[in-house]
Amino acid sequence: MWRLHQFPLCPFSRAVRFAMAEKGVAAELALAYPWERGETLSRLNPAIQTPVVENGNLVLCDSNAIIEYLDETVERTPLIGASAAERAEARRLAHWFGQRFYGEVTAPLLAERMYKRIISREMPDGIAIRNANRAAELHLQYIDDLLDENRWLAGPTFSLADIHAAAQISVADYLGGIDWGGHPAAKVWYSALKSRPSFRALLSDRMEGIRPPPDYDKLDF
């Protein structure tokens, strides 16, 4: 039985949960907050980061490594693309959203609207939040541009790229950092993801002490 160490607003854990659901792999969820530096998480991953998955003696860390392991070992629903070019593009975009989007949008919002609210008890920095919101606008425009030529972000099929993008966006959206106005292509793409049973389960999660916007988990938003 798989066991996934995660917390509700970890975008990388969300990516793994999304991929596992697409693959039909059930996992027990174990709550792990990296900032608490718990003994179990510290033992399993010296970086003290989520996600970590266990299955017997197998321990895997890092969302990309976990998802690619699942894609290589579970035949159902390939996630990395049919051709070498599609696989390269899926990996490129997965890295983009895991690095650029996270660094410019998700991480600042988590710092200001999660960490400062429930952990350090500080006032959020309005400038940092506005900068993250502006960066989100640019990323949504990039998604619009990608969807001008493709049904999904990396090509004709759903892939790793869509998983990582959706995971990051869902956390930013939970924290009030996404404005869908003026981004019809991105909105249609995200609406299609929201309708997938594998993704809807993520949207039901709540972080104690933080409530999402009213339309966060609605298909009509």
C-alpha positions in Angstrom: 0.0 0.0 0.0 1.3 3.4 -1.0 1.6 6.1 1.7 2.0 9.7 0.7 3.4 12.3 3.1 2.0 15.7 2.1 0.0 18.7 3.3 -3.1 20.2 1.6 -1.4 23.3 0.1 1.8 21.6 -1.1 1.6 22.0 -4.9 4.1 19.3 -5.5 2.2 16.8 -3.4 -0.9 17.8 -5.3 0.8 16.9 -8.5 1.7 13.5 -7.2 -1.9 12.9 -5.9 -3.3 14.0 -9.3 -0.9 11.6 -11.1 -1.6 8.7 -8.8 -5.4 9.2 -9.3 -5.0 9.2 -13.0 -3.0 6.0 -12.8 -5.5 4.4 -10.5 -3.0 4.1 -7.7 -4.5 4.4 -4.2 -2.5 6.0 -1.5 -3.0 6.6 2.2 -2.4 10.3 3.0 -0.1 11.2 5.9 -0.1 14.8 7.0 3.4 16.2 7.1 4.3 19.9 7.6 8.0 20.5 6.5 8.3 23.5 8.8 7.7 21.3 11.9 10.7 19.1 10.9 8.9 16.0 12.1 10.9 12.9 12.8 9.3 10.7 10.1 9.7 13.2 7.3 13.3 14.0 8.3 14.1 10.3 8.3 12.5 9.6 4.9 13.8 12.7 3.1 17.0 14.5 4.3 15.7 17.6 2.5 12.7 17.6 4.8 10.3 18.4 1.9 7.1 17.0 0.7 6.0 14.9 -1.1 7.5 11.6 -0.1 5.9 8.2 -1.0 6.5 4.9 0.6 5.5 1.4 -0.5 7.1 -1.3 1.6 10.9 -0.7 1.5 10.6 1.7 -1.5 10.8 5.4 -0.6 10.6 8.0 -3.3 11.1 11.8 -3.0 10.6 14.7 -5.5 7.4 15.0 -7.4 9.0 14.6 -10.9 10.9 11.5 -9.8 7.7 10.0 -8.2 5.5 10.7 -11.2 8.0 9.4 -13.7 8.4 6.2 -11.6 4.7 5.7 -11.7 4.6 6.3 -15.5 7.3 3.7 -16.0 5.7 1.1 -13.7 1.9 1.6 -14.2 0.7 1.1 -17.8 -2.6 2.9 -17.4 -2.8 6.5 -18.7 0.7 7.4 -20.0 1.6 10.9 -18.7 4.8 11.9 -20.5 3.9 11.8 -24.2 4.0 9.4 -27.2 6.9 10.9 -29.1 10.4 12.0 -28.0 9.4 15.6 -28.9 6.2 15.4 -26.8 8.1 14.0 -23.9 10.7 16.7 -24.1 8.0 19.4 -24.2 6.1 17.8 -21.3 9.2 17.7 -19.2 10.1 21.3 -20.1 6.7 22.6 -19.1 6.7 20.5 -15.9 10.0 22.2 -15.0 8.6 25.6 -16.0 5.6 25.4 -13.6 7.6 23.6 -10.9 10.3 26.3 -10.9 9.1 29.5 -12.5 5.5 29.5 -11.6 6.2 28.2 -8.1 9.0 30.7 -7.5 7.1 33.7 -8.9 3.5 32.9 -7.8 2.9 30.0 -5.6 5.8 30.4 -3.1 5.2 34.1 -2.4 1.4 33.5 -1.9 2.2 30.6 0.4 4.6 32.7 2.4 2.2 35.7 2.7 -1.2 34.0 3.0 -0.4 30.7 4.6 2.9 30.8 6.5 2.5 34.3 8.0 -1.2 33.7 8.9 -1.0 30.3 10.6 2.6 29.8 11.6 4.6 33.1 12.2 1.5 35.2 12.9 2.8 38.2 10.9 1.0 40.7 8.7 1.3 39.8 5.0 3.3 42.0 2.7 0.9 43.6 0.2 3.6 44.4 -2.3 4.7 40.7 -2.4 1.1 39.6 -3.0 0.6 42.2 -5.8 3.8 41.1 -7.5 2.7 37.4 -7.3 -0.7 38.4 -8.8 0.9 40.2 -11.6 3.2 37.2 -12.3 0.2 34.9 -12.3 -1.3 37.1 -15.1 1.7 36.6 -17.2 1.7 32.9 -16.7 -2.0 32.6 -17.6 -1.2 34.5 -20.8 1.5 32.0 -21.5 -1.0 29.2 -21.0 -3.4 31.0 -23.4 -0.5 31.1 -26.0 0.3 27.4 -25.5 -3.4 26.5 -26.1 -3.6 28.4 -29.3 -1.9 25.5 -31.0 -2.5 22.6 -28.7 -5.5 20.9 -27.0 -3.3 20.4 -23.9 -0.3 22.3 -22.7 2.4 20.1 -24.2 0.5 18.8 -27.3 -2.5 16.7 -28.3 -2.6 14.6 -25.1 -3.0 15.2 -21.4 0.5 15.0 -19.8 2.9 15.7 -17.0 2.8 19.4 -18.0 -0.9 19.7 -17.3 -0.5 17.9 -14.0 2.2 20.3 -12.7 0.5 23.4 -14.0 -2.9 22.5 -12.5 -1.3 21.6 -9.2 0.5 25.0 -8.9 -2.5 27.0 -10.2 -4.9 25.2 -7.8 -2.9 26.3 -4.8 -2.5 29.9 -6.1 -6.3 29.9 -6.7 -7.0 28.6 -3.2 -5.0 31.6 -1.9 -6.8 34.1 -4.0 -4.0 34.7 -6.5 -5.7 33.8 -9.8 -7.9 36.2 -11.9 -9.3 34.3 -14.8 -10.7 37.4 -16.5 -9.2 37.9 -20.0 -7.9 34.4 -20.2 -10.6 32.3 -21.8 -8.4 29.6 -23.2 -6.7 29.0 -19.8 -10.1 29.1 -18.1 -11.6 26.4 -20.5 -8.5 24.2 -20.0 -8.7 24.5 -16.2 -12.4 23.9 -16.3 -11.8 20.6 -18.2 -9.3 19.6 -15.5 -11.7 20.5 -12.7 -14.2 18.1 -14.2 -11.8 15.2 -14.0 -12.6 13.0 -10.9 -8.9 12.6 -10.3 -8.5 16.3 -9.8 -11.8 17.1 -8.1 -10.7 15.1 -5.0 -7.8 17.6 -4.6 -10.2 20.6 -4.7 -12.1 19.2 -1.7 -9.1 19.5 0.6 -8.9 22.4 3.0 -6.0 23.9 5.0 -7.0 24.5 8.6 -7.4 28.2 9.2 -7.5 29.3 5.6 -10.6 29.3 3.4 -10.5 29.5 -0.4 -12.6 31.8 -2.5 -16.3 30.7 -3.0 -15.8 29.6 -6.6 -12.5 27.7 -6.0 -14.0 24.2 -6.4 -16.9 25.1 -8.7 -17.0 23.9 -12.3 -18.7 27.1 -13.2 -16.3 29.8 -12.1 
